[in-house]
Each structure stands twice: as C-alpha cells, then as structure tokens.
Amino acid sequence: MKKLIVGVLLIGSLLATSCNYQVVDLTYNYNYAYIQLQNGEVIEGKVDAWRDYEDGEQLQVQINGIVYLTSSYNCTLIYNPALK
C-alpha cells in the first residue's frame, strides 16, 4: 500500500511539472513593486526591502525609504534582472 501511495505521488508530481506547473515557488528576490492605496493612488518603485507575514496576506514593502503595510491583494512584486 505504501508503494502504491508513493508511486501515485511520484507520477502526480511528474505530470504536474511536465505540464509547466511550478510545484514549489522559490522566487524571493523581488526588486520592484506596485502598491494600490485605498484612495486609488498607485505607488510604484524600486523595492528597498520587503517582508511577508506568515499569519495572513500582509506585506511590508519599503520604497524610497517609506514603509507601506498592505494586503498582498493590493501589491504586485516583480523581479526585473535589469534593475539589479
């Protein structure tokens, strides 16, 4: 029974990765952000630092020395290699 479960998991993971699905997301080097504020204004710029919180969807993003605490629903983080 254990061999069957391991086999099914192995085949499932192989099928998922062969269909261009990313099983594990290891991208944490974001360097540009768009943040939509509640008044509709959009802040964008090079990210000085950012942090996510394990207990929810909150992000803390620092752009030009200003720290924004926002929901991940209102923020888009991007990694752009040209901005290194």
Kinemage of the C-alpha trace (Angstrom):
@kinemage 1
@onewidth
@group {chain A} dominant
@subgroup {mainchain}
@vectorlist {calphas} color= white
{ca met a 1} P 0.000 0.000 0.000
{ca lys a 2} L 2.843 2.414 0.841
{ca lys a 3} L 4.496 1.707 -2.508
{ca leu a 4} L 1.235 2.496 -4.285
{ca ile a 5} L 0.870 5.835 -2.497
{ca val a 6} L 4.499 6.774 -3.194
{ca gly a 7} L 4.048 5.788 -6.842
{ca val a 8} L 0.895 7.860 -7.241
{ca leu a 9} L 2.571 10.875 -5.622
{ca leu a 10} L 5.646 10.498 -7.810
{ca ile a 11} L 3.633 10.177 -11.012
{ca gly a 12} L 1.405 13.096 -9.988
{ca ser a 13} L 4.371 15.351 -9.337
{ca leu a 14} L 5.996 14.369 -12.629
{ca leu a 15} L 2.791 15.096 -14.540
{ca ala a 16} L 2.349 18.437 -12.792
{ca thr a 17} L 5.881 19.566 -13.586
{ca ser a 18} L 5.720 18.347 -17.181
{ca cys a 19} L 2.608 20.499 -17.749
{ca asn a 20} L 4.550 23.647 -16.904
{ca tyr a 21} L 3.174 23.913 -13.349
{ca gln a 22} L 5.508 25.230 -10.699
{ca val a 23} L 5.295 22.848 -7.739
{ca val a 24} L 7.438 24.933 -5.367
{ca asp a 25} L 7.884 28.696 -5.653
{ca leu a 26} L 11.403 29.684 -4.645
{ca thr a 27} L 11.420 33.261 -6.000
{ca tyr a 28} L 12.009 35.734 -3.182
{ca asn a 29} L 14.210 38.338 -4.879
{ca tyr a 30} L 11.640 40.946 -5.857
{ca asn a 31} L 13.060 44.357 -6.694
{ca tyr a 32} L 10.107 46.409 -7.995
{ca ala a 33} L 6.583 46.895 -6.663
{ca tyr a 34} L 3.216 48.418 -7.478
{ca ile a 35} L 1.051 49.190 -4.438
{ca gln a 36} L -2.530 50.413 -4.758
{ca leu a 37} L -3.579 52.619 -1.855
{ca gln a 38} L -7.162 52.898 -0.594
{ca asn a 39} L -7.623 56.304 -2.212
{ca gly a 40} L -6.859 54.760 -5.632
{ca glu a 41} L -3.320 56.132 -5.861
{ca val a 42} L -0.700 53.668 -7.083
{ca ile a 43} L 2.779 53.786 -5.610
{ca glu a 44} L 5.487 52.182 -7.686
{ca gly a 45} L 9.217 51.971 -7.415
{ca lys a 46} L 12.342 50.026 -6.704
{ca val a 47} L 11.978 47.926 -3.551
{ca asp a 48} L 14.469 48.712 -0.792
{ca ala a 49} L 13.191 45.826 1.363
{ca trp a 50} L 10.074 43.716 1.733
{ca arg a 51} L 8.645 41.208 4.165
{ca asp a 52} L 5.627 38.942 4.224
{ca tyr a 53} L 3.790 37.748 7.297
{ca glu a 54} L 3.071 34.068 7.822
{ca asp a 55} L -0.307 34.623 9.509
{ca gly a 56} L -2.105 36.289 6.631
{ca glu a 57} L -1.769 38.149 3.388
{ca gln a 58} L 0.000 41.251 4.726
{ca leu a 59} L 3.137 42.600 3.094
{ca gln a 60} L 5.511 45.251 4.373
{ca val a 61} L 7.233 46.933 1.429
{ca gln a 62} L 9.802 49.730 1.608
{ca ile a 63} L 10.118 52.021 -1.417
{ca asn a 64} L 12.330 55.140 -1.319
{ca gly a 65} L 12.652 54.856 2.451
{ca ile a 66} L 8.874 54.814 3.033
{ca val a 67} L 7.415 51.634 4.551
{ca tyr a 68} L 3.981 50.501 3.350
{ca leu a 69} L 1.940 47.855 5.154
{ca thr a 70} L -0.542 46.482 2.669
{ca ser a 71} L -2.514 43.446 1.673
{ca ser a 72} L -0.998 41.169 -0.947
{ca tyr a 73} L -4.222 41.764 -2.907
{ca asn a 74} L -3.154 45.398 -3.369
{ca cys a 75} L 0.505 44.799 -4.177
{ca thr a 76} L 2.367 43.356 -7.122
{ca leu a 77} L 6.004 42.400 -6.564
{ca ile a 78} L 8.215 41.916 -9.602
{ca tyr a 79} L 11.734 40.656 -10.157
{ca asn a 80} L 13.402 42.512 -13.007
{ca pro a 81} L 17.033 41.443 -13.631
{ca ala a 82} L 17.736 44.774 -15.352
{ca leu a 83} L 17.181 46.643 -12.050
{ca lys a 84} L 19.987 44.996 -10.093
